[in-house]
Amino acid sequence: MTEPAAVASAWRLLGASVTGQAHLARGSSNQDSLAAATTRDGNLLLAVADGAGSALHAATGARVAAETAILSLGTSDLNRPEEALLLALNQATRALTSLARRNGAAPREYACTLLLSVATRDSVCALQLGDGAIIYESGGEVLRLTRAWRSKFAGETVLVTSPSAPQQASITRVSADGVNGLALLTDGLEPVATDLGSGAPFAPFFIPLFNFTAASSAGPDQQRRAKQLKELLGSDRVRKRTHDDTTLLLAAKLGPQ
């Protein structure tokens, strides 16, 4: 798991990931990963990946996909965020394919889902491939930024290594005006944070977390709050609702700098 790499001057970040009970029972590791960075001009880059349970090297695939996507976004023209996000997805696919080839494995053994978001001065744009959720808060209202993944079959999703990944990715852009919070979460947290029928996020879950993130300061305080976030994800309240790995990456906008 890669922790957030930097904090933009206009944002505060918190991220945490906890191994699910089902994985602990099997003796397997956490297969989620998260990464974040900022560009020199303050653009915010976020990534969360969830390794496929059937993939032999799921944890490695999720980490490489998230880190590769962030590196790609960091060198892209973010004035065209949709193109930058698709390029990041393609770069993640190439990285996993290359890694598999070097290790004599099939690409599917590194398969993962991928959630990406780019926040600039003008817009907030996101890409979702597979399950999980990307949430934003604006004017006190909490909404999904990208559409919820739906499949005819339970547990089925689309993965970075799927041939149709670019075509099945959901990309949405909104104006940055009024966007005060962003959250990327893996599907393990959806039963706790969203209505599984409609996909709608639960505002009482997210609003306090956005406020908690915005109140953090760099250094020991941020580390303490990240630890508290991890404790929340590992609490009985969450574990009673899900047995999967749970990962949450939060970004909260500060007031005028």
N, C-alpha and C positions, 0 to 999 in steps of 0.2 A: 504494500500500500504506500502510495506517495502522498505525503501531507501537502497542504497548500504551500506553494513556494514563495508567495509574496502577497502583500496587501496593497491594493491601489489606494491613492490618497483619498479618493472619494468613497471607498468601500472598506468594510471590515469582513473578514472571512473566518469561518469556523468549519471544521470538517472532522468526521469520525467514522469509523467502521468497526463492526463487531461481528465475530464469527457466530453463525447460527447454531442452534442446538442440534439440528440434523447433521451438520458438518462435524460438530464435536463428537456426536455419537458414532460417526463413521471414522473418526480419527483423521479427518481431512482439514486442510487449512482454509482460511478465509479466501474466497475467490473473487471478492470485489476489490476495486482500486479507485483511487481518486487523485486528481492532480489539479493544480491551479497556478496561474502566473499573471503578471501584468507586463504590458509593453512599456517602452520608455515614455510614451505619451499618455499612459494611464489607462489604456484599455484593459478590461478584465477578461481573462480566459479561464474557463472552467471545464472539467471533464470528469466523468464517472463511468466506469466500466464494470460489468458483471460477467465473470467467466461462466461459460456454460457448464452445467453440472455433469454432462456426459463427456466433457473434454478432459483428456488426461493432464494437460498443462494449462488448465483454465486460469489459475491464479497468475501465472506468467503472462498469458495472453492478455488478460485484463490490464495488467500493469504496463506492458509494452504498448498496448493500444492507447491507453490514456496518456502516457508520456509522449508518444509519437504525435498524437493529435495536438497536444499543447505546443510542442516544438513547431509543428507545421503552422498552426495559427499565429505563432509569434513572428513568423517571417512572411505572412501573407498580407495582402492588401485588404484591410478590414473595412474599407469604404464599400467593398462588395462582399458583405459577410456571408451571404448564401453560398457564393462560389468558394469562399475561404473554408467554410464548414464542410462542403463536399470534398474539397481537396484534402482536408484533414482526415476525413473518413477514408478516402482512397489511400492516403499515406499510411494510415493504420493497417489497412488491409495488406498493403505491400510489405510492411514491416513484419506482420505475422506470417505471411507467405514465405518471406525470405528466411525468417527464423526457423520455420518448419523444415524448409529445404536444407538448411545447414545442419539440422539435427536429425535428418532422415525420417521426419514424421509427416503426417498429413496435416494440412492447414487447419482442419476441423479440430485437431487436438489442442489448438490454441484459441478456439472460438470464444467470443464474448459479445455482449451487447455494448452499446456506446451512447452516452448522453453528452452533448457538447453545448456550451453557451458562450457567446461573445457579447460583452457590454461595452459600448463606446459612448462618446458624448451624445451621439444622435440616436442610437437605436440599441435594442437588445434583440439578439437573434439566437435561435437555438436549433439544434438538430437532435432528433431522437431516432435511434435505430434499435428496435426491439422493445422489450418491456421496461418498466421503471417510469419515472415521471420528472418533468421539468415544470416547476411552479414559479409564479411571480406574484408579487403583491403591489397593488396600485390603488391609492385612495382608500385604503382599508379593506379592499376586496382582494381575495386570494383566488387565483385562476390558474388553469393549466396553460402553459405557453405552447407546448406541442400537443398534438392529439394523442389520446391514450391508445396503446397497442391493443388490437383485437384480433383474435384467431378463432377459427371454428373448433380447434382442439385445445383442451386444457394443457397448459404447460408449454405449448408451442410458441416459439418466438423466431425472429430473424436475427442473424448474427453477422458480425463484421466480415467473417470469411464466407458468407453466403454469396453466390454469384449475383443475386439480384439486390444486394445491399443498397447500392446508390438509389435504385428505383423505389425501394421500400422505405427509405429514410423520410421522416417527417421534418420539414423545416418551416419555421415561423419567425417573422420579424415584427416587432412592435416599436413604437416610438419610445425613446428613453425617458421622455417627460413623464413624471409620475411613478415610474418604476422604482420602488424603494427596497425591494427584496427579491432574491432569487434562491431557489432551492433545487438541487439535483439529488434524486434518491433512487436507489435500486428497488427492484420489485419486492424484495423482502420486507420493505417498510410500507408498501402500499396498503396492506390490510389495516395498518395503524393510522396512516396519514390521509387516506383517501376513501371515498365510497366506491367499493369494488363494482357496484352495478353501473353507476353513471360515470365513474372516474373522477368526480369532483373532489377537490382537495378540502380538507377540514380546516377552516380558518382558525378555530381554537387551538389546533395543533401548531400551525405555522406562525401565527402572529406573535405569540410569546417568544418563539425561537428567533424570529427576526429581530425583535427588541433586545433579546439577550445577546445576539451577535453584534448589533449596533453599539451596545454598551461596552463592548470589550476594547481593550487597548493593547498595543503591541507589547510583546515580551511576556513576562511571567503571568500577567492577567489573562492574556489570550491562551496561554498553555493551560492555565487552570480551568478556563471555560471550556476548552476543547476536551479536557478530561471529564468535566461534568456532562458534556454532550455525549461522550462515549458511555458514561454511566447510565444515562437515560436510555440509550439504544440497547444496553444490556440489562435493563431493569425488568422486573416481573411483568410490569404493565405492557411492555413490548413483547417479551418472550411468550406471553399467553396468547398473543395474536399471530405470531409468526415463528417458524422454526428455521427460516432461511437467514443467510448473512444480511445484515442491515447496514447500509451506508448512506450518509447524509452530508452533503456539502452545501453550506449556507453562505450567502453574501448579502450584506445589509448596507444600504447607502447611508452615508453620514449627511449631516447638514452642509450648507455652503461652507467651502473651505477658505 
